[in-house]
Amino acid sequence: MTNGSQNITREPLGKLEAQFLAKVAVRPTFSIEEARQLLRHGKEAPTRQFLERLQRKGWIRRIRSGKFAPIPLSSGEARTPQLHEFLVAMELVSPAVIAYWSALNHHGMTEQIPRTVFVQTDHPVRRRPQEALGVTFKIISVRPKKFFGVIKDWINEQPFSITDKEKTIIDGLDLPRYVGGVGEIAKAVKQVWEELDEAKLREYVAKIGNSAVAKRLGYLMEASGLGDPEALRRAVPLAPGFSPLDPTLPKRGKHNRRWGLLVNVEVGE
């Protein structure tokens, strides 16, 4: 077959295969159960074998067990579904939300482009997919009470879930290793402070239930001359003891008694 200047070589299709592909071509992904319905297969019908044959012929690709994506002719010789990695992420686990460094980048809060797509979910995942369609994914499981601040966005008229800007900041302060360290959050906070809802930040700090997050955010705000750090202190009690400002770095530095922090990274102006 030929598509413009690209030569696409695929095994020929049978009539039923061609009819099936015409139906699923309008979908970004489909499941075995959806394929069974389109094929009008009963439970004993060889639906899996049918799909395996289509994959072997180069017309569909498996995203994960039981989930596939059609491959359009425009994919060229690479035979890769034209599916954005955020949309793939929505199929890897449920519920799924783009978070941490990926959300930081999507919201324009960092110039760093992560090579991994970071996905948050609200339950333990035993078999975490590490790669799908040539993209590396990192699935982070959090307790249900930490799973909030989710909004919907769109790519190519397809929806995906992502943490809002405030939750992205709070998540980064909760688990800095998934955003490249507290330094990245410090730069993000200064860069987009005017776009952030300070009251929502305080609400999220209280909700996430990690006193170290309050300490880190308060210190960053004060060091950069942003917002009302005193309002944060009134809203969220600070636990005793010293938390590292950046737990990804060696625990060496100065102790800040006001915020109960071991300041082991420079984040000032």
C-alpha positions in Angstrom: 0.0 0.0 0.0 1.1 3.6 -0.5 0.2 6.7 1.4 1.7 9.8 -0.3 5.5 9.2 -0.5 5.5 6.6 2.2 5.7 2.9 1.4 3.7 0.9 3.9 4.0 -2.8 3.7 1.4 -4.8 5.6 0.0 -8.3 5.3 -3.3 -8.3 3.3 -6.6 -8.2 5.2 -9.5 -10.5 5.0 -13.0 -9.0 4.6 -13.9 -9.3 8.3 -10.6 -7.8 9.3 -11.0 -4.8 7.0 -14.6 -4.2 8.3 -13.4 -4.4 11.9 -10.5 -2.0 11.3 -12.9 0.5 9.6 -15.0 0.5 12.8 -12.2 0.9 15.3 -10.2 3.4 13.3 -12.3 6.2 14.7 -11.3 5.2 18.3 -8.0 6.0 20.0 -8.1 2.7 21.8 -10.3 -0.3 22.2 -10.6 -3.3 24.6 -11.1 -7.0 23.9 -14.7 -6.7 25.1 -15.3 -3.8 22.7 -13.8 -5.9 19.9 -16.0 -8.8 20.8 -19.1 -6.6 20.6 -18.0 -5.1 17.2 -17.4 -8.6 15.9 -20.6 -9.9 17.4 -18.6 -12.7 19.0 -19.9 -14.9 21.7 -17.8 -15.7 24.8 -16.4 -18.8 23.1 -15.4 -17.1 19.9 -11.7 -16.7 19.1 -11.6 -12.9 19.7 -8.1 -12.9 21.2 -6.7 -14.9 18.3 -8.4 -12.5 15.8 -6.7 -9.5 17.5 -3.3 -11.3 17.8 -3.5 -11.9 14.0 -4.2 -8.2 13.3 -1.3 -7.3 15.6 1.0 -9.7 13.8 0.0 -8.2 10.5 0.9 -4.7 11.8 -2.6 -3.2 12.0 -3.0 -2.8 15.7 -0.7 -2.6 18.7 -1.2 -3.8 22.3 -0.9 -1.0 24.9 -1.4 -3.3 27.8 -3.1 -6.6 28.5 -6.6 -6.4 27.0 -6.1 -2.9 25.5 -5.2 -2.1 21.9 -4.7 0.9 19.6 -5.3 0.9 15.8 -2.5 1.9 13.6 -3.4 4.4 10.8 -1.9 4.4 7.4 -0.3 7.7 8.1 1.9 6.1 10.7 4.3 5.1 8.0 6.8 2.2 8.2 7.2 2.7 11.9 3.7 1.3 12.4 3.1 3.2 15.6 -0.4 4.4 16.7 -0.6 8.1 16.5 -1.6 8.4 20.2 -0.3 11.0 22.5 1.5 9.6 25.5 -0.9 11.2 27.9 -3.8 9.4 26.3 -1.8 6.1 26.5 -1.3 6.8 30.2 -5.1 7.0 30.7 -5.3 3.3 29.5 -2.5 1.9 31.7 -4.3 2.2 35.1 -7.6 3.5 36.4 -8.0 6.0 37.7 -5.1 7.8 36.2 -3.9 11.4 36.3 -0.9 13.0 34.7 1.1 14.4 37.6 4.5 15.5 39.0 7.1 16.4 36.4 4.8 15.7 33.5 2.1 18.0 34.8 4.8 20.6 35.7 5.9 20.7 32.1 2.4 20.6 30.6 1.3 23.6 32.7 4.4 25.5 31.5 6.0 25.6 35.0 9.3 24.2 34.0 11.5 24.2 30.9 12.7 20.7 31.6 11.2 18.0 29.5 10.9 14.7 31.4 11.7 11.6 29.4 9.3 9.7 31.6 5.5 10.2 31.8 4.5 10.4 35.4 1.1 9.0 36.3 -0.6 9.1 39.7 -3.3 6.7 40.8 -5.1 6.1 44.1 -4.4 2.4 44.8 -1.5 0.0 44.8 -0.6 -1.4 41.4 1.1 -4.8 41.4 2.2 -4.9 37.8 3.2 -1.4 36.9 3.7 -1.0 33.1 7.1 0.6 32.6 6.8 1.0 28.8 4.1 1.2 26.2 4.3 2.1 22.6 8.0 3.0 23.1 7.3 5.5 25.9 8.5 5.1 29.5 5.8 5.5 32.2 6.2 5.8 36.0 3.0 4.9 37.9 3.0 6.4 41.4 0.4 5.1 43.9 -0.8 7.4 46.6 -3.4 7.0 49.4 -6.9 7.9 48.3 -6.9 11.0 50.5 -4.0 12.4 48.5 -5.8 11.9 45.2 -7.5 15.2 44.5 -7.0 18.4 42.6 -7.7 16.7 39.2 -8.9 18.6 36.2 -9.7 17.5 32.6 -7.7 18.6 29.6 -7.8 17.7 25.9 -5.4 16.5 23.2 -6.7 16.0 19.6 -10.3 16.2 21.0 -9.5 13.3 23.4 -9.8 13.9 27.2 -7.2 13.2 29.8 -6.9 13.9 33.5 -4.1 16.0 35.0 -3.4 17.6 38.4 -4.2 21.4 38.4 -1.3 23.8 39.0 -1.8 24.1 42.7 -1.9 20.3 43.2 1.1 19.9 41.0 3.1 22.2 43.3 1.9 20.4 46.4 2.6 16.9 44.9 6.1 18.1 44.0 6.7 19.2 47.6 5.3 16.0 48.9 7.4 13.7 46.7 10.2 15.9 45.3 12.0 12.9 43.6 9.3 12.9 41.0 9.8 16.5 39.9 13.6 16.7 39.8 13.9 18.0 43.4 12.6 21.0 45.4 14.7 23.4 43.3 12.3 22.8 40.3 9.3 23.6 42.5 11.0 26.7 43.8 11.5 28.0 40.3 8.0 27.0 39.3 6.4 28.8 42.3 8.3 32.0 41.5 7.6 31.8 37.8 3.8 31.3 38.0 2.9 32.7 41.4 0.5 35.2 39.9 -1.4 32.3 38.3 -1.8 30.3 41.5 -4.7 30.4 43.9 -3.0 30.9 47.3 -6.1 29.9 49.3 -6.3 26.7 47.3 -2.6 26.0 48.0 -3.3 26.3 51.8 -6.3 24.1 51.4 -4.3 21.5 49.5 -1.4 21.6 52.0 -3.9 20.8 54.8 -5.6 18.1 52.8 -2.5 16.2 51.8 -1.6 15.5 55.4 2.2 15.9 55.3 3.6 18.6 57.6 6.8 18.7 55.6 4.9 20.1 52.6 3.6 23.0 54.7 7.2 23.7 55.9 8.6 23.6 52.4 6.0 25.7 50.9 6.1 28.3 53.7 9.9 28.5 53.5 9.8 28.9 49.7 7.2 31.6 49.9 9.1 33.5 52.5 12.5 33.1 50.8 11.1 34.5 47.6 8.9 37.2 49.1 5.6 35.7 47.8 2.1 35.6 49.3 1.3 35.4 53.0 3.4 32.8 54.8 1.8 33.7 58.1 -1.6 32.7 56.8 -0.1 29.3 55.9 1.3 28.9 59.4 -2.1 29.7 60.9 -3.9 27.3 58.5 -1.6 24.3 58.9 0.0 23.2 62.2 3.7 22.4 61.8 4.9 19.1 63.3 7.9 19.2 65.6 11.3 18.3 64.4 13.3 19.2 61.3 12.3 18.0 57.8 14.8 18.2 55.0 13.9 20.9 52.5 14.9 18.6 49.7 14.8 14.9 50.8 16.5 13.9 47.5 19.8 15.6 48.6 22.2 14.8 51.4 21.0 15.9 54.8 23.6 18.6 55.3 22.9 22.3 55.8 21.5 24.9 58.2 18.6 24.4 60.5 15.7 26.8 60.1 13.8 26.8 63.4 11.0 29.1 62.1 9.9 26.5 59.6 11.4 23.3 61.2 13.5 22.7 58.1 17.0 21.4 57.4 17.9 23.8 54.5 20.0 21.6 52.3 19.5 23.5 49.0 19.6 27.1 48.0 16.3 28.4 46.7 16.4 32.1 47.4 16.4 34.9 44.8 
